[in-house]
Amino acid sequence: MPPLVIPSHDSSADPCEADSGSGVTWSDAPCPVLVLGPDAAPVDANHAARLLLPGLFAEGPSPGTVPSWLAAAHHRVGAGANGTPATSPTGSIGDRHYLARSTPAKGGGTAWWLFDDTDRARARAELRRVEERSETLVQVSSTLLASLNMPRCIEATARLAAEHLAEAAVLITPPQGRRHPLAYARRGEPVVQEVRQVDPSSVPGLSEALQGFPPVPARWINPALIPDWLIPAGFPGPVGSVIVTPLPGHGVPAGALVLLRAGTEQAFTAEEEGFAQFFAARAGVALSAARLYGEQTSITATLMRELLPPALESVHGVEYAGRYRPARDHERVGGDFYDVHPGAGPDEETLVVLGDVAGKGLDAAVLTGKIRNTLQALLPLATDHARVLGLLNGALLTSHHTRFATMVLASVRRRDDAVHLRLTSAGHLPPLVVRTDGTVEELPTYGTLVGALPEVSVRTAETVLAAGETCLLYTDGITEARGGPLGDELFGERRLRQALPECAGMPGEAIVEHVQMLASQWLGSGRHDDMATVAISAPRSGPPAADGGPRADALPGRNR
């Protein structure tokens, strides 16, 4: 018997190089070999091929046929050199995967050697699945972490779960009182979010998942027991397979994810359950981050309401206007502040405070909040400016803060058509009065700053505003604005006083806007300190309302 030569699957021994005179023998080859004629009709086959394709040479009205992928490759065999196809075709026969190589057969035709490539094909398919799922997890992480808005994060989680994991997905987040926020998603459909009172214990494993316990295997869940509230509207047919998995968060569970497949679809495999848990872990991190951000934003907003300067308006027949610009435009609070504390009635003085805490940003804003709260507590003593400043000075010296502050207090009362003011400066810039004839007066009040020395020494000044006149309070962020033509010159008190005469007769709102605009134009794009301005104005006409103007508790802002 001549030696058996079998074409190697390795390219180093390519069977395509064999020809009819090479001595290649295929009839006793251990692998299936099928000989096809020019029209792809079977001509002959070895024993292994006949076992693989038992009906191919059977007689009868319905003989077997050559696999379509092999027939198609046979028709293309002339495209390669020496009657060999340019590539080795692959395809399935039954539940196995084969790679085909061809050689010319003695007597004509082409011999196709079929090598079982099932294990390698399955490994390649598994590698593709792993790569696809890795790409999916990267996409999921990128999409979910792109937003810290909780509703949008919930919507994205449910939509991605329905798109990549199941026909439908339902996301349940921790309850708000007795009601649970739910997000329903079907593949290709908009996500529906609602808040409902539901019973998690009616779904096997859901109560545990909401508490962060490990998931219940899908095979333990009877789909027939799934309640109607968990099935999205329009779900195709009865539920056939269910996954319930927790959404782990940062110390606190972020909720649970339920995946649904219809009875007509393949049940979830153990591999798919594992992937669903990976997905849920990524989603839980994103949802937890969004929740923490939302909580911090809410806390910040609450604190901001206490730190931001109040909106000012007319009180007891006196007009007030204020403007504030922090040192950093991306921040909302800083070291400058102002407040208006209305008296109980029109015959009682209104206390106006404008101050400047050393420093910038949130650290200065914290001390600002403490000063404002302390002054609020000292309101019963507001008629005695020196005493109020002395008590505030003692409070600051005994605190852990090492910053000091300058400020000016103004007690305001309207009598007939005039507004009477008492002003006391504690290390602050002197108030300026703009008269109706354009004259600008500097009030002679001065004193030591608070929070630095054991004792505070101050001098109070008094003035009267006629109709249409304004007293302007401002911080050094205005006068020390550095800019101008050369970019390094201070705006200064002189330029401020030169700009105020043209504001004669203007409403207080217009004056503070004008001053802030001048300082901003002088600055250009340069750095600056916090800037605050307050205008106290006597209205041009119209007596106060019969009840003395708005109630004291009607003033917008923190002091109500």
KARA-V170550 format. One record per residue. N is the residue number from 1. RES is the residue in one letter. PHI is phi in whole degrees, 0 to 359 (NA if undefined). PSI is psi in whole degrees, 0 to 359 (NA if undefined). OMEGA is omega as a letter, one per 20 degrees, with the letter a starting at -180 (none if undefined). Layout:
[[N:RES:PHI:PSI:OMEGA] [N:RES:PHI:PSI:OMEGA]]
This chain:
[[1:M:NA:130:a] [2:P:294:155:a] [3:P:296:142:r] [4:L:276:124:r] [5:V:245:118:a] [6:I:250:126:r] [7:P:298:130:a] [8:S:284:148:r] [9:H:288:341:r] [10:D:283:141:a] [11:S:295:342:a] [12:S:289:342:r] [13:A:232:61:a] [14:D:292:120:a] [15:P:293:343:r] [16:C:295:344:a] [17:E:278:349:a] [18:A:280:151:r] [19:D:229:185:a] [20:S:294:343:r] [21:G:256:12:a] [22:S:274:351:a] [23:G:85:11:a] [24:V:290:130:r] [25:T:242:122:a] [26:W:251:344:a] [27:S:297:327:a] [28:D:255:15:r] [29:A:295:142:r] [30:P:290:337:r] [31:C:267:157:r] [32:P:296:135:r] [33:V:229:127:a] [34:L:237:127:r] [35:V:261:126:a] [36:L:242:143:r] [37:G:279:183:a] [38:P:302:328:a] [39:D:267:19:a] [40:A:68:18:r] [41:A:278:140:r] [42:P:294:131:r] [43:V:255:318:a] [44:D:199:169:r] [45:A:198:152:r] [46:N:276:180:a] [47:H:298:319:a] [48:A:297:323:r] [49:A:290:323:r] [50:R:293:326:r] [51:L:290:325:a] [52:L:288:322:a] [53:L:237:73:a] [54:P:296:332:a] [55:G:268:3:a] [56:L:293:322:a] [57:F:249:14:r] [58:A:288:144:r] [59:E:275:149:r] [60:G:141:179:a] [61:P:287:341:a] [62:S:230:71:r] [63:P:290:160:r] [64:G:292:164:a] [65:T:237:157:r] [66:V:290:137:r] [67:P:309:137:a] [68:S:301:321:a] [69:W:294:327:r] [70:L:285:321:r] [71:A:297:318:r] [72:A:296:321:r] [73:A:293:324:r] [74:H:297:322:r] [75:H:291:337:r] [76:R:266:4:a] [77:V:298:333:r] [78:G:287:351:a] [79:A:287:338:a] [80:G:262:174:r] [81:A:287:145:r] [82:N:57:33:r] [83:G:72:21:a] [84:T:251:134:r] [85:P:296:153:a] [86:A:296:330:r] [87:T:227:161:r] [88:S:272:117:a] [89:P:289:154:r] [90:T:226:155:r] [91:G:182:178:a] [92:S:255:144:r] [93:I:228:113:a] [94:G:66:229:r] [95:D:259:14:a] [96:R:247:157:a] [97:H:246:135:a] [98:Y:233:151:r] [99:L:248:129:a] [100:A:252:136:r] [101:R:234:147:a] [102:S:241:149:r] [103:T:220:153:r] [104:P:295:139:r] [105:A:260:146:r] [106:K:298:137:r] [107:G:86:5:r] [108:G:102:163:a] [109:G:89:182:a] [110:T:232:131:r] [111:A:268:124:r] [112:W:254:117:r] [113:W:268:123:a] [114:L:254:115:a] [115:F:255:129:a] [116:D:293:113:a] [117:D:246:21:a] [118:T:299:312:a] [119:D:297:317:a] [120:R:292:322:r] [121:A:297:318:r] [122:R:294:322:r] [123:A:295:319:r] [124:R:296:318:r] [125:A:296:319:r] [126:E:294:321:r] [127:L:298:319:r] [128:R:297:319:r] [129:R:297:317:r] [130:V:296:317:r] [131:E:296:317:r] [132:E:297:319:a] [133:R:289:326:r] [134:S:296:317:r] [135:E:297:321:r] [136:T:297:316:r] [137:L:295:322:r] [138:V:297:316:r] [139:Q:297:317:r] [140:V:299:312:a] [141:S:299:315:a] [142:S:297:317:a] [143:T:291:315:a] [144:L:288:322:a] [145:L:279:357:r] [146:A:285:345:a] [147:S:224:138:r] [148:L:255:14:r] [149:N:275:120:a] [150:M:299:311:r] [151:P:300:320:r] [152:R:292:324:r] [153:C:293:320:r] [154:I:297:314:a] [155:E:300:315:a] [156:A:294:320:r] [157:T:298:311:a] [158:A:296:318:a] [159:R:295:314:a] [160:L:294:324:r] [161:A:296:316:r] [162:A:292:328:a] [163:E:286:322:a] [164:H:250:343:a] [165:L:242:329:a] [166:A:200:177:r] [167:E:287:328:a] [168:A:212:154:r] [169:A:220:145:r] [170:V:230:126:r] [171:L:253:127:r] [172:I:243:122:r] [173:T:259:164:a] [174:P:307:150:a] [175:P:293:150:r] [176:Q:252:94:a] [177:G:76:241:r] [178:R:256:5:a] [179:R:243:144:a] [180:H:252:132:r] [181:P:289:131:a] [182:L:235:146:r] [183:A:230:119:a] [184:Y:258:132:r] [185:A:224:134:r] [186:R:240:147:a] [187:R:302:124:r] [188:G:82:2:a] [189:E:244:155:r] [190:P:297:149:r] [191:V:281:137:r] [192:V:248:122:r] [193:Q:249:137:r] [194:E:205:166:r] [195:V:243:124:a] [196:R:222:156:r] [197:Q:269:112:a] [198:V:232:168:r] [199:D:248:98:a] [200:P:300:333:a] [201:S:292:347:r] [202:S:283:351:r] [203:V:247:119:a] [204:P:306:125:r] [205:G:85:352:a] [206:L:287:316:r] [207:S:301:319:r] [208:E:293:320:a] [209:A:296:321:r] [210:L:294:339:r] [211:Q:266:0:r] [212:G:91:8:r] [213:F:285:159:r] [214:P:301:155:a] [215:P:287:154:r] [216:V:276:132:r] [217:P:304:142:a] [218:A:300:328:a] [219:R:291:346:r] [220:W:273:351:a] [221:I:261:124:r] [222:N:275:111:a] [223:P:301:334:a] [224:A:293:343:a] [225:L:268:1:a] [226:I:291:124:a] [227:P:289:160:a] [228:D:296:328:a] [229:W:293:343:a] [230:L:269:350:a] [231:I:263:122:a] [232:P:297:150:r] [233:A:299:136:r] [234:G:85:8:r] [235:F:295:131:a] [236:P:283:97:r] [237:G:84:182:r] [238:P:292:154:r] [239:V:288:133:a] [240:G:251:333:a] [241:S:206:143:a] [242:V:224:139:r] [243:I:239:131:r] [244:V:239:116:a] [245:T:226:142:r] [246:P:286:157:r] [247:L:252:94:a] [248:P:291:142:r] [249:G:238:194:r] [250:H:277:83:r] [251:G:84:333:a] [252:V:235:129:a] [253:P:304:139:a] [254:A:270:354:r] [255:G:136:204:r] [256:A:217:152:r] [257:L:240:129:r] [258:V:246:125:r] [259:L:251:136:a] [260:L:234:137:r] [261:R:235:145:r] [262:A:287:163:a] [263:G:296:340:r] [264:T:279:351:a] [265:E:261:165:r] [266:Q:293:140:r] [267:A:294:154:r] [268:F:298:135:r] [269:T:269:167:r] [270:A:298:324:r] [271:E:296:318:r] [272:E:292:324:r] [273:E:298:317:r] [274:G:298:318:r] [275:F:294:322:r] [276:A:298:324:r] [277:Q:290:323:r] [278:F:299:314:r] [279:F:301:313:a] [280:A:297:325:r] [281:A:296:316:r] [282:R:296:315:a] [283:A:295:321:a] [284:G:297:321:r] [285:V:298:315:a] [286:A:295:316:r] [287:L:295:321:r] [288:S:295:318:r] [289:A:297:319:r] [290:A:295:322:r] [291:R:295:314:r] [292:L:297:319:r] [293:Y:297:319:r] [294:G:297:318:r] [295:E:295:317:r] [296:Q:294:322:r] [297:T:296:319:r] [298:S:296:317:r] [299:I:296:317:r] [300:T:299:318:r] [301:A:297:321:r] [302:T:296:316:r] [303:L:293:323:a] [304:M:299:322:r] [305:R:300:331:r] [306:E:276:335:a] [307:L:265:332:a] [308:L:290:144:r] [309:P:298:149:a] [310:P:283:161:r] [311:A:283:138:a] [312:L:248:151:r] [313:E:204:193:a] [314:S:284:133:r] [315:V:224:126:r] [316:H:51:41:r] [317:G:80:8:r] [318:V:242:137:a] [319:E:265:135:r] [320:Y:235:140:r] [321:A:217:143:a] [322:G:215:150:r] [323:R:220:142:a] [324:Y:223:135:r] [325:R:227:117:a] [326:P:290:161:a] [327:A:297:325:r] [328:R:250:123:a] [329:D:296:337:r] [330:H:278:355:r] [331:E:257:162:a] [332:R:248:345:a] [333:V:231:164:r] [334:G:192:212:a] [335:G:263:351:r] [336:D:268:147:a] [337:F:205:161:r] [338:Y:208:154:r] [339:D:213:153:r] [340:V:234:120:r] [341:H:250:98:a] [342:P:295:147:r] [343:G:289:166:a] [344:A:294:337:a] [345:G:206:175:a] [346:P:294:340:a] [347:D:272:354:r] [348:E:255:151:a] [349:E:288:146:r] [350:T:262:131:a] [351:L:265:125:r] [352:V:248:133:a] [353:V:233:131:r] [354:L:229:129:a] [355:G:218:169:a] [356:D:217:112:r] [357:V:271:139:r] [358:A:299:132:r] [359:G:107:181:a] [360:K:223:169:r] [361:G:73:202:a] [362:L:293:324:r] [363:D:300:315:r] [364:A:293:324:a] [365:A:295:327:r] [366:V:297:314:r] [367:L:293:325:r] [368:T:303:315:r] [369:G:299:321:r] [370:K:294:317:r] [371:I:298:317:a] [372:R:295:320:r] [373:N:293:321:r] [374:T:296:316:r] [375:L:297:325:r] [376:Q:299:319:a] [377:A:290:335:a] [378:L:268:8:a] [379:L:303:323:r] [380:P:301:341:a] [381:L:257:13:a] [382:A:298:340:r] [383:T:290:339:a] [384:D:252:92:a] [385:H:300:318:a] [386:A:298:319:a] [387:R:291:318:r] [388:V:300:314:a] [389:L:293:325:r] [390:G:295:316:r] [391:L:293:321:r] [392:L:296:320:r] [393:N:300:316:r] [394:G:296:322:r] [395:A:295:321:a] [396:L:288:324:a] [397:L:293:331:a] [398:T:266:1:r] [399:S:269:171:r] [400:H:280:353:r] [401:H:286:144:r] [402:T:250:11:a] [403:R:267:159:r] [404:F:240:176:a] [405:A:212:152:r] [406:T:247:153:r] [407:M:197:167:r] [408:V:226:134:r] [409:L:254:140:r] [410:A:227:122:r] [411:S:262:124:a] [412:V:238:135:r] [413:R:214:137:r] [414:R:262:132:r] [415:R:231:119:a] [416:D:56:237:a] [417:D:261:3:a] [418:A:250:157:r] [419:V:243:122:a] [420:H:261:133:a] [421:L:234:142:r] [422:R:240:124:a] [423:L:235:138:r] [424:T:227:124:r] [425:S:260:136:r] [426:A:244:82:r] [427:G:71:15:a] [428:H:257:165:r] [429:L:297:145:a] [430:P:292:138:r] [431:P:296:151:r] [432:L:240:136:r] [433:V:250:128:r] [434:V:257:111:a] [435:R:277:166:a] [436:T:294:335:r] [437:D:272:7:r] [438:G:93:356:r] [439:T:291:139:r] [440:V:245:122:a] [441:E:247:140:r] [442:E:260:123:a] [443:L:281:135:a] [444:P:277:63:r] [445:T:244:141:r] [446:Y:205:170:r] [447:G:175:176:r] [448:T:273:151:a] [449:L:290:165:a] [450:V:256:147:r] [451:G:90:8:a] [452:A:237:320:a] [453:L:245:156:a] [454:P:298:327:a] [455:E:237:152:r] [456:V:246:129:r] [457:S:243:126:a] [458:V:223:162:r] [459:R:229:131:a] [460:T:262:141:r] [461:A:240:152:r] [462:E:236:150:r] [463:T:204:167:r] [464:V:233:133:r] [465:L:258:123:r] [466:A:279:171:a] [467:A:304:129:r] [468:G:89:358:r] [469:E:261:155:a] [470:T:224:141:r] [471:C:254:124:a] [472:L:254:125:r] [473:L:252:141:a] [474:Y:206:161:r] [475:T:255:170:a] [476:D:288:355:r] [477:G:297:334:r] [478:I:283:306:a] [479:T:286:335:a] [480:E:261:15:r] [481:A:298:122:a] [482:R:257:123:a] [483:G:182:235:a] [484:G:82:190:a] [485:P:302:322:a] [486:L:266:349:r] [487:G:85:359:a] [488:D:226:20:a] [489:E:255:139:r] [490:L:287:146:r] [491:F:297:313:r] [492:G:79:159:a] [493:E:290:327:a] [494:R:297:314:r] [495:R:294:325:r] [496:L:297:314:a] [497:R:294:325:r] [498:Q:292:333:a] [499:A:275:340:a] [500:L:284:328:a] [501:P:305:325:r] [502:E:289:351:r] [503:C:269:2:a] [504:A:303:130:r] [505:G:81:354:a] [506:M:282:150:r] [507:P:299:154:r] [508:G:302:324:r] [509:E:301:317:a] [510:A:291:325:a] [511:I:293:314:a] [512:V:294:323:r] [513:E:297:318:a] [514:H:295:317:a] [515:V:295:315:r] [516:Q:297:323:r] [517:M:295:317:r] [518:L:299:315:a] [519:A:295:320:a] [520:S:293:319:r] [521:Q:295:322:r] [522:W:295:323:a] [523:L:293:319:a] [524:G:68:234:r] [525:S:257:12:a] [526:G:283:172:r] [527:R:284:159:a] [528:H:205:165:r] [529:D:273:172:r] [530:D:303:144:a] [531:M:231:124:r] [532:A:226:140:r] [533:T:222:142:r] [534:V:226:133:r] [535:A:246:130:r] [536:I:248:117:a] [537:S:233:144:r] [538:A:270:121:a] [539:P:302:149:a] [540:R:291:324:a] [541:S:208:165:r] [542:G:89:116:r] [543:P:289:163:r] [544:P:297:157:r] [545:A:301:159:a] [546:A:302:329:r] [547:D:269:10:r] [548:G:89:14:r] [549:G:96:190:a] [550:P:299:150:r] [551:R:299:155:a] [552:A:299:327:a] [553:D:274:7:r] [554:A:266:355:a] [555:L:289:126:r] [556:P:298:155:r] [557:G:115:199:a] [558:R:277:335:a] [559:N:263:91:a] [560:R:235:NA:none]]
